[in-house]
Amino acid sequence: MSILVVLKLGKGDWQQGFSNITVQLWENNNQIPLQFIGSLPSAPELGQIYQHWRKLYKALSGNLSFRRGSQVLDIEFDEEDVTQVCDEEFFTLCDQLKHNFNLWLDYPAFSRLEGQLRTHLNINTEIRVIIETENEQLRRFPWHIWRFFEDYPYAEVSLSPLEYRRTPKVKRQNVSQVRILAILGNSTGIDVEQDKQMLQQLQGVEIVWLVEPQRQELDDKLWDEQGWDIFFFAGHSWTHDEQGTGYLEINPTQSITIEHLRNALKAALANGLKLGIFNSCDGLGLGRELASLSIPQIIVMREAIPDVVAQNFLKMFLRSFSGGKTFYLAVREARERLQGLESEFPCASWLPVICQNPTETSFSWPQLQKYPDTIQTKNIVQSSDTIQTQPTAKNQNTVESLDTIQNQNTVKLSNTIKTQDTAKTQPSRVLEKFYKFRLTRLLLMSIPLTLVVMGVRWLGLLQSMELKAFDMLMRQRPSESADSRLLIIGMDEKDISQYGHPLPDDKLAQLINTINAHQPAVIGIDIFRNIPVPSKTSPGYQQLSQTLQNSDNVIAICSSGNGSETQSIAPPPQISKQQVGFVDLYDDKQPTNGQDDTVRRYLLSRSASLLEVPSRCQTSYSFALQLAYRYLDAQGISGVPNEDKNWQFGSVIFKRLRNRSGGYQRLNDRGNQLFINYRNTPQIAKQIPIRSILDGHFDLLRIRDRIVLIGVTAASVNDSHDTPLGEIRGIYIHSHVISEMISAVKDERPLLWSWPQWGDMLWIWVWSLTGGIIVWKVRRPLYKGIGISVAVVVLWGVCWFILLQGGWVPFVPSILAMVIMVGFAETKM
């Protein structure tokens, strides 16, 4: 029999302390607990030590193979990162944290409370200590370092949500085996096969494996009416530091939260789910959300966990738990045995933690297999089966007679079939063989033809035609509305006449201050300001300098000159380098050897190595990325570079463009490049002239919470670029990219994608075979021409439909393969 201790900290934090702490002691299944009251003082120094500990732990974890997913990395450029950590310093900090924590708990108002507990507890009794607090730092804190747990070897700590309910007891009909739903998620850089082997060694279990599943597949399995005893996950996961939301990377491209599985998990709970094991990084967000669903017991890791540590914990836990120890004692033993790894993996034994529904009791492995109410049902079923399989002697004679008659009829039927086969005409057999021969020839012809077309494509000989076909498909998409989250303030011809060009410093400062007064989300200045206008000694220069220094929501621009130091343009000298984005646009002259200058791609970010020559523009982030990032960050959606160096916002991943993607065959794919999914709209956003703002003739309330872009829109200032939608100014291209990123994250508007080379090859082969089948099946020339024309129209329509979903699939190579196949089939068939 175990004893339950619930420690409720109430409201408070490190700065204020905790003035109303309650401890409840439930023993021997009493309906009314013993209850004690205490308090704790403020401890800001302890909070600082803990924050420093987490920072050093993250720094140490950076060089190891961790089950960390797309960890939310801060893009605050002014934060000083820890680059070197001494192991001795870290271990000293661990001792300091443990000492100060226990010193804090020695506060008289709390030590009296602890003393009351000790008078009622036996050191040989299993004790479940549950911490209830709304303070996120204390939830994450390693409570097992409390000296109390050293004195009580059968005590283990767990976390609980503030609100919970009792779950009904479910007796599953499957009594013979423990059912486990095992998810092996994104395993990039780690070895989850070890987890799989350990689970497979368990006796008396039924395991259903889902390896890198899609969300729908996982959801469907959780609804299984047979029910699950254990839900297991191994792979990458992480918790958003600000939101506290846990994310599971179920496959390399998809991250989901518990909220995405809420209904399915409720169904699994109703069908008997008892335990969740998340052998992955930083799972407190997952644990909190699962506990709020009243899942009885959950194991998660409070920080990032090394791959080796995760494997060792699972092995020790399964060995202890399946060996008969209760759940809490198995977790404690497995956690403590990780201490042997701490010379190589510091604080390994601090990582596992239980999240618990306080209304549930601890259980053991044998208890998962015992459902007494179903044993009688099983016996009844067996008895019924016995009755059905024991016919009387009379029935046996009848069956034997029927078998004799059936055998006689079978012989007659066989003879009849043989007679019919003999009656088959010789021409029908020849025709059948002929058709098989022609189909085989079509298959044999289509395969090498497809390989030839792929080879021609590989050499880049079809690239220009594929790009033009892509542009035509882009223009034929349905019209879209302007993006209301953007506002463009453009300097037109009248503004140039009134204020001059470039816009003077004082006017630009006035414009920024006026806009900022009405709380925009972020301001992007698409105007080069590397030199003062009109001069550095003018009052306007000082005014603009002060404005830029005081405006942390302003993004300025610079240009690397596409690799030329002399043509590169520096950002304004007054602004922080963290508020600068490059505006270089990259057309397709390079991949097409100067034949095409259309802008279809956008460089979101680049590494320092891409700046092959010295440049006045040293930022690694583009103008559009800076603006979209800050807008989404204000919405609570942080952008992070994941392990594959792709930008990820929430669950949306902006995959880096690679060579041989879509129609590209000669692409320089350095940096984080993005297919531009232009909105098919004549105007990407509402646009107003500068004078409307400076003269107060515009409803400034419409600025609030928008992305405001300031640039030049006058036709006399040349800044036009070819795009699939026609000629567009640079500021509009940046706006399209900003809109694309925000719409993908907020509105689920599709990003552009393409198949791998084998997918393109299979697609081209199908259309090659289609051409051959038309020639084979249609004999009249007129109908044959109609059939080929219909196939081309259908191919175009299918490519167009797939493009609406974001897919760029081969059109020109497919047409080429089909036409060549038609010619070959005409001569060879």
C-alpha positions in Angstrom: 0.0 0.0 0.0 1.4 3.4 -1.0 0.9 6.7 0.7 0.1 9.9 -1.2 1.6 13.3 -0.3 0.2 16.3 -2.3 2.3 19.5 -1.9 0.2 22.5 -3.1 2.4 25.6 -3.4 -0.4 28.0 -4.2 0.3 31.4 -5.9 3.8 32.8 -5.8 7.2 32.9 -7.4 10.9 33.3 -6.6 10.5 37.0 -6.0 7.4 37.0 -3.8 7.7 33.6 -2.1 4.8 31.3 -1.4 2.6 32.5 1.5 0.0 29.7 1.5 1.5 26.2 1.1 -0.7 23.2 1.8 0.4 19.6 2.3 -2.2 16.8 2.2 -1.3 13.3 3.4 -3.5 10.5 2.2 -2.9 7.1 3.8 -4.7 3.7 3.8 -7.3 5.0 1.2 -8.8 7.4 3.8 -11.5 9.6 2.3 -10.3 12.6 4.4 -6.6 13.5 4.3 -4.4 14.9 7.0 -3.6 18.5 6.1 -0.8 20.9 7.2 -0.1 24.5 6.3 3.2 26.3 5.8 5.0 29.0 3.7 8.2 29.8 2.0 10.0 33.1 1.6 11.2 34.8 -1.5 14.4 33.4 -3.1 15.4 35.5 -6.1 19.0 34.3 -5.8 17.8 30.6 -6.1 15.8 31.5 -9.2 18.9 33.1 -10.8 21.1 30.1 -9.9 18.5 27.8 -11.5 18.3 29.9 -14.7 22.1 29.9 -14.9 22.0 26.1 -14.4 19.6 25.7 -17.3 21.7 28.0 -19.5 24.9 25.9 -18.9 23.0 22.7 -19.4 21.8 23.8 -22.8 25.3 24.9 -23.7 26.7 21.5 -22.7 24.0 19.7 -24.6 24.9 21.6 -27.8 27.8 19.2 -28.5 25.9 15.9 -27.9 23.4 13.8 -29.8 20.1 14.8 -28.2 16.5 13.8 -28.8 15.8 17.5 -29.1 13.4 18.5 -32.0 13.1 21.9 -33.6 14.1 23.5 -30.3 12.7 26.9 -29.9 15.9 29.1 -30.4 15.7 32.7 -29.5 16.5 35.1 -32.3 17.1 38.0 -29.9 20.5 39.0 -31.4 21.6 41.0 -28.4 21.5 38.0 -26.1 25.0 36.8 -25.1 25.3 33.1 -25.7 27.4 30.7 -23.7 30.0 29.2 -26.0 32.3 27.4 -23.6 31.3 25.5 -20.4 33.7 23.9 -18.0 32.5 20.6 -16.5 33.9 21.4 -13.1 32.0 24.7 -13.1 28.8 23.0 -14.0 29.1 20.3 -11.3 29.9 23.1 -8.8 26.8 24.9 -9.9 24.7 21.7 -9.4 26.0 21.4 -5.8 25.2 25.1 -5.2 21.7 24.7 -6.6 21.1 21.7 -4.4 22.5 23.4 -1.3 20.5 26.6 -1.8 17.3 24.7 -2.5 17.4 22.7 0.7 18.5 25.8 2.6 15.3 27.5 1.3 13.2 24.6 2.4 14.7 24.8 5.9 12.7 28.0 6.4 10.9 27.5 9.7 7.3 27.8 8.4 8.1 25.0 5.9 10.4 22.8 8.0 7.6 22.5 10.6 5.3 21.3 7.8 8.0 18.8 6.8 8.4 17.6 10.4 4.7 16.8 10.6 5.0 14.7 7.5 8.0 12.8 8.9 6.1 11.9 12.0 3.4 10.1 9.9 5.6 8.5 7.3 7.6 5.2 7.4 10.8 5.0 5.5 9.9 1.4 4.3 6.6 2.5 2.7 6.1 3.6 -0.9 5.4 7.3 -1.0 4.1 9.2 -4.0 4.9 13.0 -3.6 2.9 15.1 -6.0 3.8 18.7 -6.6 0.9 21.1 -7.6 2.0 24.6 -8.7 1.1 27.1 -11.4 4.6 28.4 -11.5 6.3 27.0 -14.6 9.9 27.3 -13.2 9.0 25.3 -10.1 7.3 22.7 -12.3 10.5 22.3 -14.2 12.7 22.4 -11.1 14.4 19.1 -10.1 12.5 18.4 -6.9 14.2 15.1 -6.3 17.2 17.0 -4.9 15.1 17.7 -1.8 16.8 16.0 1.2 13.5 14.4 2.0 14.0 11.9 -0.9 17.4 10.8 0.5 15.8 9.8 3.8 12.9 8.0 2.2 14.2 5.5 -0.4 10.8 4.4 -1.6 9.5 7.9 -2.3 9.4 9.5 -5.8 8.2 12.9 -6.9 5.7 13.7 -9.7 3.9 16.7 -11.1 0.2 17.4 -11.3 -2.1 19.8 -13.1 -4.1 22.2 -10.9 -7.3 20.8 -12.2 -8.1 17.1 -12.6 -10.9 14.6 -12.4 -11.3 10.9 -11.6 -11.3 8.7 -14.6 -13.7 5.7 -14.8 -12.2 2.2 -14.4 -12.2 0.4 -17.7 -12.0 -3.3 -18.0 -10.7 -4.2 -21.4 -11.8 -7.5 -23.0 -8.3 -8.5 -24.1 -7.0 -10.1 -20.9 -4.0 -12.0 -22.2 -1.6 -9.2 -23.3 -0.6 -5.6 -22.5 -1.4 -3.5 -25.6 1.2 -0.9 -26.5 0.9 1.7 -29.2 4.5 2.6 -30.0 5.4 5.6 -32.1 8.8 6.0 -33.6 8.8 9.7 -34.7 11.4 11.8 -36.4 14.7 10.0 -35.7 17.1 12.3 -37.5 20.5 12.0 -35.8 19.4 9.6 -33.1 18.9 5.8 -32.8 15.3 4.9 -31.9 15.8 1.3 -33.1 17.3 0.6 -29.6 14.0 1.6 -28.1 12.2 -0.7 -30.4 14.4 -3.7 -29.5 13.9 -3.1 -25.8 10.1 -3.0 -26.1 10.1 -6.2 -28.3 11.9 -8.0 -25.5 8.9 -7.6 -23.2 6.8 -10.8 -22.6 3.0 -10.9 -22.9 2.6 -7.7 -24.9 1.0 -6.8 -28.2 2.8 -3.9 -29.8 1.6 -1.9 -32.8 4.3 0.1 -34.4 3.9 3.4 -36.2 7.2 4.6 -37.8 7.2 8.3 -38.7 3.4 8.3 -39.2 1.2 11.0 -40.6 -1.1 12.7 -38.2 -4.2 11.0 -39.5 -2.6 7.6 -39.2 -1.7 8.2 -35.5 -5.1 9.7 -34.8 -6.9 6.6 -36.3 -4.8 4.2 -34.2 -5.6 6.0 -30.9 -9.3 5.5 -31.7 -8.8 1.7 -31.7 -11.8 0.2 -29.8 -9.7 -2.6 -28.4 -8.0 0.0 -26.3 -4.3 0.6 -25.3 -2.6 0.2 -22.0 0.5 2.1 -22.9 1.2 4.9 -25.3 5.0 5.1 -26.1 6.9 7.8 -28.1 10.5 7.9 -29.1 12.0 10.6 -31.3 12.4 14.4 -31.2 10.2 16.7 -29.1 10.4 20.1 -27.4 8.5 22.6 -25.4 7.9 26.2 -26.4 9.5 28.3 -23.6 7.0 31.1 -23.8 3.8 29.2 -24.6 4.6 26.1 -22.6 3.2 24.0 -25.4 4.8 20.6 -26.1 5.6 19.5 -29.7 6.1 16.0 -31.0 7.9 15.5 -34.3 6.0 12.5 -35.5 7.9 12.5 -38.8 10.7 14.7 -40.3 8.2 17.3 -41.7 5.4 17.3 -39.2 5.2 18.6 -35.6 2.0 18.2 -33.6 0.8 19.2 -30.1 -1.4 17.2 -27.7 -4.2 19.5 -28.7 -4.1 18.0 -32.2 -4.8 14.6 -30.7 -7.2 15.7 -27.9 -10.3 13.8 -29.1 -8.3 10.7 -30.0 -6.6 10.6 -26.6 -9.9 11.0 -24.9 -11.2 8.0 -26.8 -8.0 6.0 -25.8 -8.5 7.0 -22.2 -12.1 5.9 -22.3 -10.9 2.5 -23.7 -8.4 2.0 -20.9 -5.2 4.0 -21.5 -3.1 4.0 -18.3 0.4 5.1 -19.1 2.2 7.4 -21.5 6.0 7.2 -22.0 7.7 10.0 -23.9 11.3 9.0 -24.3 12.2 12.3 -25.9 13.5 15.8 -25.1 11.9 18.5 -22.9 8.5 16.9 -22.5 7.0 19.0 -19.6 4.7 20.8 -22.0 3.5 17.4 -23.2 3.1 16.1 -19.7 1.1 19.0 -18.5 -1.3 18.8 -21.4 -1.7 15.0 -21.1 -2.3 15.2 -17.4 -5.0 17.8 -18.0 -6.8 15.1 -20.1 -6.6 12.9 -16.9 -4.2 10.4 -18.4 -3.3 8.4 -15.2 0.5 8.3 -15.4 3.0 9.9 -17.8 6.8 9.8 -18.0 8.6 12.7 -19.7 12.0 14.4 -19.6 12.3 17.8 -18.0 15.1 18.9 -20.3 16.9 17.9 -23.5 18.0 14.3 -23.1 21.0 12.6 -24.8 20.2 9.7 -27.0 22.3 7.3 -24.9 20.7 8.4 -21.6 17.2 8.0 -23.1 18.1 4.4 -24.2 19.5 3.5 -20.8 16.5 4.9 -18.9 14.1 3.0 -21.0 16.0 -0.3 -20.5 16.3 0.1 -16.8 12.6 1.2 -16.4 11.2 -1.7 -18.5 13.4 -4.2 -16.7 12.3 -3.0 -13.2 8.6 -2.4 -14.1 8.0 -5.6 -16.0 9.9 -7.4 -13.2 7.1 -6.6 -10.7 8.0 -3.3 -9.1 5.3 -0.6 -8.9 5.4 2.2 -11.4 6.8 4.9 -9.0 9.6 2.6 -7.7 10.5 1.5 -11.2 10.9 5.1 -12.3 13.0 6.0 -9.3 15.3 3.0 -9.7 15.8 3.7 -13.4 16.3 7.4 -12.8 18.9 6.8 -10.1 20.8 4.3 -12.1 21.5 7.0 -14.7 23.9 8.6 -12.2 26.5 6.2 -13.5 26.5 8.1 -16.8 27.0 11.5 -15.4 30.7 11.7 -15.9 29.9 11.8 -19.6 26.4 13.2 -19.5 26.0 15.6 -16.6 22.7 15.6 -14.6 21.4 12.5 -16.5 19.6 11.4 -13.3 17.8 14.8 -13.1 15.9 14.3 -16.4 13.1 11.7 -16.0 9.9 13.0 -14.2 6.4 11.7 -13.7 3.3 13.6 -14.5 0.4 12.2 -12.5 -3.4 12.4 -12.1 -3.6 12.6 -8.3 -6.9 10.6 -8.3 -5.0 7.5 -9.8 -3.1 5.0 -7.7 0.2 3.5 -8.5 0.1 0.2 -10.3 2.5 -2.6 -11.4 3.0 -4.6 -14.6 1.1 -7.7 -13.5 -1.9 -5.4 -12.7 -2.0 -4.3 -16.3 -2.7 -8.0 -17.3 -5.4 -8.8 -14.8 -9.1 -8.1 -15.7 -11.1 -10.6 -13.6 -14.5 -9.6 -15.0 -13.5 -10.8 -18.5 -12.3 -14.3 -17.5 -15.8 -15.6 -17.2 -16.7 -14.2 -20.7 -13.6 -15.9 -22.1 -14.7 -19.3 -20.7 -18.2 -18.9 -22.1 -16.8 -18.2 -25.5 -14.6 -21.3 -25.2 -17.6 -23.5 -24.1 -19.6 -22.2 -27.1 -16.8 -23.1 -29.5 -16.6 -26.6 -28.0 -20.3 -27.2 -28.5 -20.1 -26.1 -32.1 -17.1 -28.3 -32.9 -18.5 -31.6 -31.5 -21.3 -32.9 -33.9 -23.2 -36.1 -33.0 -22.5 -39.4 -34.7 -25.6 -38.9 -36.8 -24.4 -35.6 -38.0 -21.0 -37.1 -38.8 -22.7 -39.7 -41.0 -24.7 -37.0 -42.7 -21.6 -34.9 -43.4 -19.8 -37.9 -44.8 -22.7 -38.6 -47.2 -22.8 -35.0 -48.3 -19.0 -35.1 -48.9 -19.5 -38.2 -51.2 -22.1 -36.5 -53.3 -20.1 -33.3 -53.4 -17.0 -35.2 -54.7 -19.1 -36.9 -57.4 -20.5 -33.5 -58.5 -17.0 -32.1 -58.5 -15.7 -34.8 -60.9 -18.7 -34.1 -63.3 -18.0 -30.3 -63.1 -14.3 -30.9 -63.8 -15.1 -32.9 -66.9 -17.5 -30.3 -68.1 -14.9 -27.5 -67.7 -12.3 -29.6 -69.6 -14.8 -30.1 -72.4 -15.4 -26.3 -72.6 -11.6 -25.7 -72.6 -11.3 -28.1 -75.5 -14.0 -26.3 -77.3 -12.1 -23.0 -77.2 -11.3 -21.8 -80.7 -7.7 -21.6 -81.7 -8.0 -17.9 -82.8 -9.1 -16.7 -79.3 -5.9 -18.2 -77.8 -3.7 -16.5 -80.4 -5.4 -13.2 -79.8 -4.9 -13.4 -76.0 -1.2 -14.1 -76.5 -1.0 -11.3 -79.0 -2.4 -8.7 -76.6 0.0 -9.9 -73.8 2.9 -9.5 -76.3 1.9 -6.0 -77.3 1.4 -4.8 -73.6 4.8 -6.3 -72.7 6.4 -4.4 -75.7 4.8 -1.1 -74.5 6.2 -1.6 -71.0 9.7 -2.5 -72.3 9.7 0.5 -74.7 8.4 3.1 -72.1 11.1 2.4 -69.5 14.2 3.2 -71.6 12.4 6.1 -73.2 11.6 7.6 -69.8 15.3 7.2 -68.8 16.3 9.1 -72.0 13.9 11.9 -71.2 15.2 12.1 -67.6 18.7 12.2 -68.9 17.9 15.1 -71.3 16.2 16.9 -68.4 19.2 16.2 -66.1 21.4 18.0 -68.5 19.2 21.1 -68.2 18.0 21.0 -71.8 14.4 21.3 -70.8 14.9 23.7 -67.9 13.9 27.0 -69.7 10.7 25.4 -71.1 9.7 24.0 -67.8 10.2 27.4 -66.1 8.0 29.0 -68.8 5.3 26.3 -68.4 5.4 26.9 -64.6 4.8 30.6 -65.1 1.8 29.9 -67.3 0.3 27.7 -64.7 0.9 30.3 -62.0 -1.0 32.9 -64.0 -3.9 30.6 -64.5 -4.6 30.1 -60.8 -7.8 31.6 -59.4 -7.6 35.2 -58.3 -6.8 36.0 -54.7 -7.5 39.0 -52.5 -4.9 41.4 -51.2 -3.3 40.6 -47.9 -5.0 42.9 -45.3 -2.1 42.4 -42.8 0.2 44.5 -45.0 0.2 48.2 -45.7 2.5 49.7 -48.3 3.3 53.4 -48.0 4.8 54.3 -51.3 6.5 57.4 -52.6 4.8 58.2 -55.9 5.5 60.9 -58.5 3.6 63.6 -56.5 5.5 62.8 -53.3 8.8 63.2 -55.3 7.6 66.6 -56.6 6.5 67.7 -53.1 9.4 66.3 -50.9 12.2 65.5 -53.4 14.0 62.2 -54.0 15.6 60.7 -52.0 13.1 61.5 -49.1 14.9 63.9 -46.7 15.9 62.6 -43.3 13.5 64.9 -41.4 10.6 63.7 -43.4 11.5 60.0 -43.0 11.9 60.5 -39.3 8.5 62.3 -39.1 6.9 59.4 -41.2 8.3 56.7 -38.8 7.2 58.6 -35.7 3.7 59.2 -37.1 3.3 55.5 -38.0 4.8 54.3 -34.7 2.3 56.4 -32.8 -0.5 54.1 -34.0 1.1 50.8 -33.0 2.0 48.9 -36.1 3.3 45.3 -35.7 6.6 46.2 -37.5 7.9 48.8 -39.9 10.1 47.9 -42.9 11.9 50.8 -44.6 12.7 49.7 -48.2 14.8 52.8 -48.8 18.6 52.8 -48.8 19.9 55.2 -46.1 23.7 54.6 -46.1 24.3 58.3 -46.4 22.5 61.3 -44.9 20.0 63.3 -46.9 20.7 66.1 -47.6 23.8 66.1 -45.3 25.2 64.9 -42.0 25.1 68.4 -40.5 21.5 68.9 -41.2 19.1 68.8 -38.2 17.1 66.1 -40.0 20.0 63.7 -39.8 20.1 63.9 -36.0 16.4 63.6 -35.8 16.4 60.4 -38.0 19.3 59.0 -36.0 17.4 59.4 -32.7 14.2 58.0 -34.2 16.0 54.8 -35.5 17.8 54.3 -32.2 14.5 54.5 -30.3 12.5 52.3 -32.6 13.1 48.6 -32.0 10.3 47.6 -34.4 11.9 49.2 -37.5 13.8 47.1 -40.0 16.1 48.9 -42.4 17.8 47.5 -45.5 21.2 46.9 -47.0 22.5 45.2 -50.2 25.4 42.9 -50.8 25.5 43.9 -54.5 25.1 40.2 -55.4 28.7 39.5 -54.5 30.3 42.8 -55.5 31.9 44.8 -52.8 31.9 48.1 -54.8 28.1 47.7 -55.5 27.2 46.7 -51.9 25.2 49.2 -49.9 25.5 49.6 -46.1 22.6 49.9 -43.8 21.9 53.2 -41.9 24.8 53.7 -39.5 22.4 54.7 -36.7 20.4 51.5 -36.5 21.3 48.3 -34.6 22.7 45.5 -36.9 19.9 43.2 -35.5 17.4 45.4 -37.3 18.7 45.1 -40.8 17.7 42.8 -43.6 19.2 42.4 -47.1 17.0 43.1 -50.1 19.0 41.4 -52.8 16.7 39.6 -55.3 17.9 36.6 -57.3 16.6 36.0 -60.8 17.1 32.8 -62.9 20.0 34.1 -65.1 22.4 31.8 -63.3 20.5 28.5 -63.8 19.5 29.4 -67.4 22.9 30.8 -68.5 21.4 34.3 -68.9 18.3 33.2 -70.8 15.8 34.0 -68.1 15.7 36.9 -65.6 12.5 36.0 -63.9 12.4 36.1 -60.0 10.9 32.8 -58.8 13.1 32.3 -55.7 13.8 34.3 -52.6 16.8 34.0 -50.3 15.5 34.0 -46.7 18.8 33.7 -44.9 22.4 33.0 -45.6 25.5 32.0 -43.7 28.6 34.2 -43.4 30.4 31.9 -45.9 28.1 33.0 -48.7 29.6 36.4 -48.5 32.6 35.4 -50.6 34.0 38.9 -50.8 33.9 41.7 -48.2 30.6 43.5 -48.2 29.1 46.5 -46.5 26.0 44.4 -45.9 26.8 41.8 -43.3 23.4 40.7 -42.1 22.5 37.0 -42.6 18.7 37.6 -42.7 16.6 38.9 -45.5 14.2 41.9 -45.3 11.1 39.7 -45.7 12.3 37.2 -43.1 13.0 39.9 -40.5 9.5 41.4 -41.0 7.6 38.1 -41.1 9.5 36.8 -38.1 8.7 39.8 -35.9 5.0 39.8 -36.9 4.6 36.1 -36.2 6.6 36.4 -33.0 4.2 39.0 -31.8 1.5 36.5 -32.5 3.2 34.0 -30.2 4.7 31.9 -33.0 8.5 31.9 -32.9 10.7 31.0 -35.9 13.5 28.6 -35.4 16.1 26.9 -37.7 15.6 23.2 -37.2 18.2 20.4 -37.3 18.0 20.4 -41.2 18.6 24.2 -41.1 15.1 24.8 -42.4 13.2 27.7 -40.9 10.2 26.5 -38.9 7.3 28.6 -37.5 5.0 26.5 -35.3 4.4 23.3 -37.2 5.1 24.9 -40.7 8.6 24.1 -42.1 10.0 26.3 -44.9 12.1 23.7 -46.6 15.3 24.9 -48.3 15.2 24.9 -52.1 17.6 22.3 -53.5 19.1 21.8 -56.9 16.9 19.5 -59.2 13.7 20.7 -57.5 10.8 21.2 -59.8 12.1 22.3 -63.2 15.5 23.5 -61.9 18.5 21.4 -62.9 21.4 23.8 -62.7 20.5 25.8 -59.5 23.0 27.2 -57.0 21.1 26.2 -53.9 23.3 27.8 -51.3 21.5 29.5 -48.4 17.8 29.1 -47.3 16.1 29.7 -50.6 12.3 29.6 -50.9 10.0 29.1 -53.9 7.9 32.3 -54.1 4.2 31.3 -54.2 3.0 34.7 -55.5 -0.5 35.7 -54.7 -2.5 35.9 -58.0 -3.7 39.4 -57.3 -3.1 42.7 -59.1 -2.3 44.4 -55.7 -0.6 42.5 -52.9 -1.6 45.0 -50.2 -3.4 48.3 -49.7 -1.1 51.2 -50.8 -1.2 54.9 -49.9 1.2 57.7 -50.7 3.6 59.2 -48.2 1.8 62.6 -48.2 -1.4 61.0 -46.9 0.5 60.1 -43.7 2.5 63.3 -43.3 -0.6 65.5 -44.1 -2.9 63.5 -41.9 -5.3 62.6 -44.7 -5.4 58.8 -43.9 -7.2 56.9 -41.2 -4.2 56.1 -39.1 -6.1 53.6 -37.0 -5.8 51.2 -39.9 -2.1 51.0 -39.2 -2.5 49.2 -35.9 -1.0 45.7 -35.8 -0.1 45.7 -39.5 3.2 45.2 -41.3 4.0 48.6 -42.7 6.4 48.8 -45.7 7.8 52.2 -46.8 9.4 52.4 -50.2 9.4 54.1 -53.6 6.6 53.3 -56.0 7.2 56.0 -58.6 7.7 54.7 -62.1 10.5 57.2 -62.7 12.7 55.3 -60.2 13.5 52.0 -61.9 13.1 49.0 -59.7 11.1 46.5 -61.8 11.7 42.8 -62.0 10.2 40.0 -64.1 8.1 37.5 -62.3 5.6 34.8 -63.3 2.8 37.5 -62.9 4.6 40.1 -65.0 6.9 43.0 -64.0 6.7 43.9 -60.3 8.7 46.4 -58.2 11.1 45.1 -55.6 8.9 46.3 -52.6 6.0 44.2 -54.0 8.2 41.1 -54.3 9.2 41.4 -50.7 5.6 41.9 -49.8 4.6 38.7 -51.6 7.2 36.7 -49.7 6.1 38.2 -46.3 2.5 37.4 -47.2 3.5 33.8 -48.3 5.2 33.1 -45.0 2.5 34.6 -42.8 -0.3 32.9 -44.8 1.4 29.5 -44.6 1.6 29.7 -40.9 -1.7 31.5 -40.1 -4.0 30.5 -42.9 -2.5 27.1 -44.0 -1.9 28.5 -47.5 0.3 25.9 -49.3 4.0 26.4 -49.8 5.4 25.3 -53.2 6.9 21.8 -53.2 8.2 19.3 -55.7 8.8 15.6 -55.8 12.2 13.9 -55.6 13.8 12.7 -58.8 12.3 9.2 -58.5 8.8 10.7 -58.2 9.3 12.8 -61.3 10.6 9.7 -63.1 7.6 7.6 -62.2 5.2 10.5 -63.2 6.9 10.9 -66.6 6.8 7.1 -67.1 3.1 7.0 -66.5 2.4 9.6 -69.2 4.9 7.9 -71.6 2.9 4.7 -71.1 -0.3 6.6 -71.7 0.8 7.7 -75.1 1.6 4.1 -76.1 -1.7 2.8 -74.8 -3.6 5.4 -77.0 -1.7 4.3 -80.1 -2.4 0.6 -79.2 -6.1 0.9 -78.4 -7.2 3.6 -80.9 -6.7 2.6 -84.6 -8.3 5.4 -86.5 -6.0 8.4 -87.1 -8.7 11.0 -86.3 -9.6 9.4 -83.0 -6.0 8.8 -82.2 -5.3 12.5 -82.6 -8.3 13.4 -80.5 -7.1 10.9 -77.8 -3.6 12.4 -77.7 -5.0 16.0 -77.5 -7.3 15.0 -74.7 -4.4 13.4 -72.8 -2.4 16.6 -73.2 -5.3 18.7 -71.8 -5.8 16.3 -69.0 -2.1 16.4 -68.1 -2.2 20.2 -68.1 -5.3 20.2 -65.9 -3.8 17.7 -63.5 -0.6 19.8 -63.2 -2.7 22.9 -62.6 -4.8 21.2 -59.9 -1.7 19.9 -58.2 -0.1 23.5 -58.3 -3.2 24.7 -56.5 -2.1 22.4 -53.7 1.4 23.8 -53.9 3.0 21.0 -56.1 5.2 21.7 -59.1 5.2 18.5 -61.1 6.8 17.9 -64.6 4.7 19.0 -67.5 7.2 19.5 -70.4 9.1 16.2 -69.8 5.8 14.4 -69.6 4.5 15.8 -72.9 7.9 15.0 -74.5 7.9 11.4 -73.3 4.3 10.9 -74.4 4.9 12.3 -77.9 8.0 10.3 -78.4 6.2 7.2 -77.2 3.4 7.8 -79.8 6.0 8.0 -82.6 7.7 4.8 -81.5 4.5 2.9 -81.0 3.3 3.9 -84.4 6.3 2.2 -86.1 6.8 -0.7 -83.7 3.3 -1.8 -82.9 
